[in-house]
Amino acid sequence: MKRYVRDKKFVLLSVAMVIAILVRQTVYVHADETDLRLYAKAAVLMDADSGRVLYERCGDEQMAMASTTKIMTLIVTLENASLDDTVEVSSYAASMPQVRLGMRSGEKYRLRDLTLSLMLESHNDSAVAIAEHVGGSVEQFAELMNQKAAEIGCENTYYITPNGLDAVQGERFHSTTARDLALVMSYCVSKSPQREAFLEITRTPSHSFADLSGSRSFSCVNHNAFLGMMTGALSGKTGFTNKAGYCYVGALRRDGKTFVVALLACGWPNHKTYKWSDTRTLMEYGLAHYEYRSFDEVAIPARATADIVVSNGQSSRIGGRMCVPVEIAADAAGVEGLLMHEDEEVTITLQKVREFTAPVRQGQTVGCISYAIGSREWKRLRLVAAADMKAIDLKWCVRRVLERWLI
């Protein structure tokens, strides 16, 4: 009897915990800086061209990412292998859990077909077969993924698997942040030398293929509903594990703007559609409130290119005020413009040398102009001397004295 009471209490406690988790996961998240209402625990809206975060909620919190991992798997594959390669399936790849293509050990496939299986149906066995082919092993392929993440600028991402299944390695776990995930997608659609191939694969509506022996055939359908939701939808990838919840990363290009949305922990069953609601909300917010502005539209202070006084400089006369002209160097650093909120202003800061002591070299840096929004600098122009000016020396003095004496 006592055991029955204990078991009953345990069951009731377990049910209560499950209910509490589900209730917590369906509550909207309110963003402080806007009136957006989102389900996702972590969310980022990014300008894909500049990498600027336009909106974020817990954007730097490291979390499980599920099959959104596969955008990195695909781009690393495209940049390191030929889609015409032949892939032989290992017993380890064939042992992967659902969702899976159902390939068998020893079978051979064309790499292109497996990348479509990877992205359209999110097959876990295809991901491992691809990783082993491209990297030599899952571990070596994960190293390639982490190297690429570092190159892109991800600071809080760690890949262990190519398919996004939850995994732990020492004190680290397979994880990313909404900001890093948005950076990866921005790279895939805007910056990678293989961006066109990436877009072609991820936008394919359906694909049928067979193993190279021709004995088995397969069909894949694209499950990225976002592609049909909004005009200009470019690409995207869904994901789900019990730990990660529903995740999504997607890109849209319209009216010269390219946005990326990244969502982590965007609900758990039975709330599969929350990610689509959040994606639309963030994309529409970006389209409505951000416009591209070129920094060339902002006037440069006239004093930026004013001459600089130079002391101890050689001239055609003895004494007097001497100056060196100033110009803007061609090697501008940063971006030419940004998607900016309607309420944002560009701040220009001028730093410039007031006076020089000769010698001065043509091209020598004499100052800079920086363009900032808030506390972040986005573009910098270098100010340089437009001419040489030598310092007064004994030879120059003797020549000038002789010229005056002869005159």
C-alpha positions as CSV (number, residue, x, y, z in Angstrom):
1,M,0.0,0.0,0.0
2,K,2.8,2.4,0.9
3,R,4.6,1.6,-2.3
4,Y,1.4,2.3,-4.3
5,V,1.0,5.7,-2.6
6,R,4.7,6.5,-3.3
7,D,4.3,5.5,-7.0
8,K,1.1,7.5,-7.3
9,K,2.8,10.6,-5.8
10,F,5.7,10.1,-8.3
11,V,3.3,9.9,-11.2
12,L,1.4,13.0,-10.1
13,L,4.6,15.0,-9.6
14,S,5.9,14.0,-13.0
15,V,2.7,15.0,-14.7
16,A,2.8,18.4,-12.8
17,M,6.4,19.0,-14.0
18,V,5.5,18.2,-17.6
19,I,2.5,20.6,-17.4
20,A,4.7,23.3,-15.9
21,I,7.3,22.9,-18.7
22,L,4.6,23.1,-21.4
23,V,3.0,26.1,-19.9
24,R,6.4,27.9,-19.6
25,Q,7.2,27.2,-23.2
26,T,3.9,28.6,-24.6
27,V,4.2,32.0,-23.0
28,Y,5.1,35.0,-25.3
29,V,8.4,36.7,-24.7
30,H,8.1,40.5,-24.6
31,A,11.1,42.5,-26.0
32,D,12.0,45.6,-24.0
33,E,13.0,47.7,-27.0
34,T,10.0,47.0,-29.2
35,D,6.4,45.7,-28.9
36,L,7.2,42.5,-30.7
37,R,5.7,39.4,-29.1
38,L,7.7,36.2,-29.7
39,Y,7.5,32.6,-28.5
40,A,11.3,31.9,-29.0
41,K,13.5,32.0,-25.9
42,A,16.4,33.3,-28.1
43,A,15.9,35.3,-31.3
44,V,17.9,37.5,-33.6
45,L,17.0,39.6,-36.7
46,M,20.2,40.4,-38.7
47,D,21.2,42.4,-41.7
48,A,22.9,39.6,-43.7
49,D,25.1,42.0,-45.7
50,S,26.7,43.8,-42.7
51,G,26.1,41.2,-39.9
52,R,24.5,43.9,-37.9
53,V,21.9,42.7,-35.3
54,L,18.7,44.7,-35.7
55,Y,16.8,42.9,-33.0
56,E,17.7,40.4,-30.4
57,R,16.3,38.5,-27.5
58,C,18.9,36.5,-25.5
59,G,21.0,36.6,-28.6
60,D,24.3,35.4,-26.9
61,E,22.9,32.6,-24.8
62,Q,24.5,29.3,-25.8
63,M,21.8,26.7,-26.5
64,A,21.2,23.5,-28.4
65,M,20.5,24.1,-32.1
66,A,19.2,20.7,-33.5
67,S,19.2,20.4,-37.3
68,T,19.9,24.0,-38.0
69,T,23.4,22.6,-37.7
70,K,23.0,21.3,-41.2
71,I,23.4,24.7,-42.9
72,M,27.0,24.5,-41.7
73,T,27.3,20.9,-42.8
74,L,26.2,21.9,-46.2
75,I,28.4,25.0,-46.7
76,V,31.5,23.1,-45.4
77,T,30.7,20.3,-47.9
78,L,30.2,22.7,-50.8
79,E,33.5,24.5,-50.1
80,N,35.6,21.3,-49.6
81,A,34.2,18.7,-52.0
82,S,32.7,18.2,-55.4
83,L,29.0,17.4,-55.7
84,D,29.9,14.7,-58.3
85,D,31.8,12.7,-55.7
86,T,30.8,9.2,-54.9
87,V,30.0,8.5,-51.2
88,E,30.2,5.0,-49.7
89,V,28.0,4.5,-46.6
90,S,29.6,3.2,-43.4
91,S,27.9,1.1,-40.9
92,Y,28.1,4.0,-38.4
93,A,26.3,6.3,-40.9
94,A,23.6,3.7,-41.5
95,S,23.0,3.3,-37.8
96,M,21.8,6.9,-37.3
97,P,18.3,7.4,-35.8
98,Q,15.3,9.0,-37.3
99,V,14.9,11.2,-39.2
100,R,16.8,9.1,-41.7
101,L,17.0,8.2,-45.4
102,G,17.4,4.5,-44.6
103,M,20.7,3.9,-46.4
104,R,22.6,0.7,-45.8
105,S,26.2,0.0,-45.1
106,G,28.3,-0.4,-48.3
107,E,25.8,1.4,-50.6
108,K,27.1,4.2,-52.8
109,Y,25.5,7.5,-53.5
110,R,26.3,10.7,-55.4
111,L,27.2,13.5,-53.0
112,R,24.7,15.9,-54.7
113,D,21.8,13.6,-53.9
114,L,22.9,13.3,-50.3
115,T,23.1,17.1,-49.8
116,L,19.5,17.3,-51.0
117,S,18.5,14.5,-48.6
118,L,20.3,16.4,-45.9
119,M,18.5,19.8,-46.5
120,L,15.1,18.8,-47.8
121,E,14.2,16.0,-45.4
122,S,16.9,16.6,-42.7
123,H,18.2,13.0,-42.8
124,N,20.6,12.2,-40.0
125,D,22.3,9.3,-41.8
126,S,23.0,11.4,-44.9
127,A,24.7,14.0,-42.7
128,V,27.1,11.4,-41.2
129,A,27.8,9.8,-44.6
130,I,28.6,13.3,-46.0
131,A,30.8,14.2,-43.0
132,E,32.8,11.0,-43.2
133,H,33.4,11.5,-46.9
134,V,34.4,15.1,-46.7
135,G,36.3,15.1,-43.4
136,G,37.5,11.5,-43.2
137,S,35.5,11.1,-39.9
138,V,32.8,12.8,-38.0
139,E,35.4,14.2,-35.6
140,Q,37.6,15.6,-38.4
141,F,34.5,17.1,-40.1
142,A,33.5,18.7,-36.8
143,E,36.9,20.4,-36.8
144,L,36.2,21.8,-40.2
145,M,32.9,23.1,-39.0
146,N,34.4,24.8,-36.0
147,Q,37.2,26.3,-38.1
148,K,34.6,27.8,-40.5
149,A,32.5,29.1,-37.5
150,A,35.6,30.9,-36.2
151,E,36.3,32.4,-39.7
152,I,32.7,33.6,-39.9
153,G,33.0,35.3,-36.5
154,C,31.0,33.0,-34.3
155,E,32.2,33.4,-30.7
156,N,29.9,30.9,-28.8
157,T,29.4,28.0,-31.2
158,Y,30.7,24.4,-30.8
159,Y,30.0,21.6,-33.3
160,I,30.3,18.0,-32.3
161,T,27.9,16.3,-34.8
162,P,27.1,17.1,-38.5
163,N,23.4,16.4,-38.0
164,G,22.6,18.4,-34.9
165,L,21.7,15.5,-32.6
166,D,22.4,16.5,-29.0
167,A,26.0,15.6,-27.9
168,V,28.4,16.4,-25.1
169,Q,32.2,16.4,-25.3
170,G,33.9,16.9,-22.0
171,E,32.5,20.1,-20.5
172,R,31.2,21.4,-23.9
173,F,28.0,20.5,-25.7
174,H,26.8,20.8,-29.3
175,S,25.5,24.4,-29.3
176,T,25.3,27.9,-30.7
177,T,23.6,31.2,-30.0
178,A,20.9,33.0,-32.0
179,R,23.5,35.6,-33.0
180,D,26.1,33.0,-34.2
181,L,23.4,31.0,-36.1
182,A,22.3,34.2,-37.9
183,L,25.9,34.9,-38.8
184,V,26.3,31.4,-40.3
185,M,23.2,31.8,-42.4
186,S,24.3,35.3,-43.5
187,Y,27.6,33.9,-44.6
188,C,25.8,31.0,-46.5
189,V,23.5,33.3,-48.5
190,S,25.6,36.4,-49.0
191,K,29.3,35.8,-48.6
192,S,30.4,32.2,-49.3
193,P,31.9,31.6,-52.7
194,Q,29.4,28.7,-52.8
195,R,26.4,30.8,-52.0
196,E,24.6,30.1,-55.3
197,A,25.0,26.4,-54.9
198,F,23.7,26.7,-51.3
199,L,20.6,28.6,-52.4
200,E,19.9,26.2,-55.2
201,I,20.0,23.1,-52.9
202,T,18.0,24.7,-50.1
203,R,15.3,26.1,-52.4
204,T,14.8,22.8,-54.4
205,P,11.1,21.9,-54.0
206,S,11.6,18.1,-54.3
207,H,14.1,15.6,-55.5
208,S,14.1,12.0,-56.6
209,F,17.3,9.8,-56.9
210,A,18.6,6.3,-56.5
211,D,21.8,4.7,-55.1
212,L,24.5,4.2,-57.7
213,S,23.6,0.6,-58.3
214,G,20.1,1.7,-59.2
215,S,18.5,-0.9,-56.9
216,R,16.9,1.5,-54.5
217,S,15.1,4.8,-55.2
218,F,14.2,7.7,-52.9
219,S,12.1,10.9,-53.0
220,C,12.6,14.0,-50.9
221,V,10.3,17.0,-50.3
222,N,11.3,20.4,-49.0
223,H,9.7,21.0,-45.6
224,N,10.8,24.6,-45.3
225,A,7.3,26.2,-45.2
226,F,8.8,29.7,-45.0
227,L,9.8,29.5,-48.7
228,G,6.1,29.9,-49.6
229,M,5.2,32.2,-46.7
230,M,6.7,35.5,-47.8
231,T,7.8,37.2,-51.0
232,G,11.5,37.1,-51.3
233,A,12.1,34.1,-49.0
234,L,15.6,32.8,-49.8
235,S,16.5,29.8,-47.7
236,G,16.1,28.2,-44.3
237,K,16.4,25.2,-42.1
238,T,14.3,23.8,-39.4
239,G,15.4,21.7,-36.4
240,F,14.0,19.8,-33.4
241,T,15.4,17.7,-30.5
242,N,13.9,17.3,-27.0
243,K,16.7,19.5,-25.6
244,A,16.6,22.2,-28.3
245,G,12.9,22.4,-28.9
246,Y,11.8,23.8,-32.3
247,C,14.5,25.9,-34.0
248,Y,14.7,27.8,-37.2
249,V,17.0,29.9,-39.3
250,G,15.8,31.6,-42.5
251,A,16.8,34.3,-44.9
252,L,14.7,36.8,-47.0
253,R,15.7,39.3,-49.7
254,R,13.4,42.1,-50.8
255,D,13.8,45.7,-51.9
256,G,17.6,45.5,-51.7
257,K,17.5,44.3,-48.1
258,T,18.6,40.9,-46.9
259,F,17.4,39.7,-43.5
260,V,18.2,36.6,-41.5
261,V,16.1,35.4,-38.6
262,A,17.5,32.8,-36.1
263,L,15.2,31.2,-33.5
264,L,16.2,28.8,-30.7
265,A,13.9,27.1,-28.3
266,C,10.8,28.3,-30.1
267,G,8.3,26.0,-28.4
268,W,8.0,22.2,-27.9
269,P,5.3,19.8,-29.1
270,N,2.5,20.5,-29.9
271,H,3.6,24.0,-31.0
272,K,5.4,23.3,-34.2
273,T,4.1,26.4,-35.9
274,Y,5.4,28.9,-33.4
275,K,8.6,29.2,-35.4
276,W,6.7,30.4,-38.5
277,S,4.8,33.0,-36.5
278,D,8.1,34.4,-35.0
279,T,9.9,34.3,-38.3
280,R,7.1,36.3,-40.1
281,T,6.9,38.8,-37.1
282,L,10.6,39.5,-37.2
283,M,10.9,39.7,-41.0
284,E,7.9,42.1,-41.3
285,Y,9.4,44.2,-38.5
286,G,12.7,44.5,-40.5
287,L,11.0,45.3,-43.7
288,A,8.8,48.0,-42.1
289,H,11.3,49.8,-40.0
290,Y,14.7,49.5,-41.7
291,E,16.0,51.2,-44.8
292,Y,19.4,51.1,-46.5
293,R,21.4,54.3,-46.0
294,S,24.8,54.9,-47.6
295,F,27.4,56.7,-45.5
296,D,28.2,58.8,-48.6
297,E,24.9,60.6,-47.9
298,V,26.4,62.0,-44.7
299,A,28.3,65.2,-45.2
300,I,32.0,65.2,-44.3
301,P,33.1,68.2,-42.2
302,A,34.9,70.8,-44.4
303,R,37.8,71.0,-41.9
304,A,38.6,67.3,-42.5
305,T,40.5,68.2,-45.7
306,A,41.8,71.6,-44.7
307,D,45.6,72.1,-45.0
308,I,47.8,71.3,-42.0
309,V,50.4,73.7,-40.7
310,V,53.9,72.4,-40.9
311,S,56.8,73.8,-38.9
312,N,60.5,73.5,-39.9
313,G,59.5,72.7,-43.5
314,Q,61.4,73.6,-46.6
315,S,59.8,76.2,-48.9
316,S,60.8,78.6,-51.6
317,R,61.1,81.3,-49.1
318,I,62.7,81.8,-45.6
319,G,60.1,82.1,-42.8
320,G,56.4,82.4,-43.2
321,R,53.5,79.9,-42.7
322,M,53.8,76.6,-44.6
323,C,51.0,74.0,-45.0
324,V,50.6,70.5,-46.4
325,P,47.4,69.7,-48.3
326,V,45.2,66.8,-47.0
327,E,43.1,64.3,-48.9
328,I,41.0,61.2,-48.1
329,A,42.8,57.9,-48.8
330,A,41.1,55.3,-51.1
331,D,41.5,52.4,-48.6
332,A,38.2,52.9,-46.6
333,A,37.6,50.3,-43.9
334,G,34.2,49.0,-43.0
335,V,30.9,49.0,-44.9
336,E,29.6,51.5,-47.4
337,G,26.2,51.7,-45.8
338,L,23.7,49.9,-43.5
339,L,20.1,49.0,-42.9
340,M,19.1,51.6,-40.4
341,H,16.1,52.1,-38.2
342,E,14.0,55.1,-39.0
343,D,15.0,56.7,-35.7
344,E,18.7,56.1,-35.9
345,E,21.3,58.7,-36.7
346,V,24.9,58.4,-37.9
347,T,27.5,60.1,-35.8
348,I,30.7,61.4,-37.5
349,T,33.8,61.8,-35.4
350,L,36.9,63.6,-36.9
351,Q,40.4,63.1,-35.5
352,K,43.1,65.1,-37.2
353,V,46.6,66.3,-36.5
354,R,46.6,70.1,-35.9
355,E,50.2,70.8,-36.8
356,F,53.2,68.8,-38.1
357,T,57.0,69.2,-37.7
358,A,58.7,68.4,-41.0
359,P,59.5,66.0,-42.7
360,V,56.1,65.0,-44.0
361,R,55.6,62.1,-46.5
362,Q,52.9,62.0,-49.1
363,G,50.4,59.4,-48.1
364,Q,51.3,59.8,-44.4
365,T,48.3,59.3,-42.1
366,V,47.2,62.6,-40.5
367,G,43.8,61.6,-39.1
368,C,40.6,59.7,-39.7
369,I,36.8,60.1,-40.0
370,S,34.7,57.5,-38.3
371,Y,31.0,56.7,-38.9
372,A,29.2,55.2,-35.9
373,I,25.7,54.2,-34.9
374,G,25.3,54.2,-31.2
375,S,28.6,53.0,-29.7
376,R,29.7,50.9,-32.7
377,E,31.9,52.2,-35.5
378,W,30.9,50.9,-39.0
379,K,33.2,52.8,-41.4
380,R,36.5,54.6,-41.1
381,L,38.2,56.9,-43.7
382,R,41.9,57.7,-43.4
383,L,43.1,61.2,-43.9
384,V,46.6,61.5,-45.5
385,A,49.1,64.2,-46.5
386,A,48.7,64.9,-50.2
387,A,52.3,66.1,-50.8
388,D,55.8,65.7,-49.4
389,M,57.5,68.4,-47.3
390,K,61.1,68.0,-46.4
391,A,62.6,69.3,-43.2
392,I,65.1,72.3,-43.1
393,D,68.6,71.0,-43.1
394,L,72.1,72.5,-43.6
395,K,72.2,71.9,-47.3
396,W,68.9,73.8,-47.7
397,C,70.1,76.7,-45.5
398,V,73.3,77.1,-47.5
399,R,71.4,77.1,-50.8
400,R,69.0,79.7,-49.5
401,V,71.8,82.0,-48.2
402,L,73.6,81.8,-51.5
403,E,70.4,82.6,-53.4
404,R,69.8,85.7,-51.3
405,W,73.5,86.8,-51.5
406,L,73.6,86.3,-55.3
407,I,70.3,88.2,-55.7
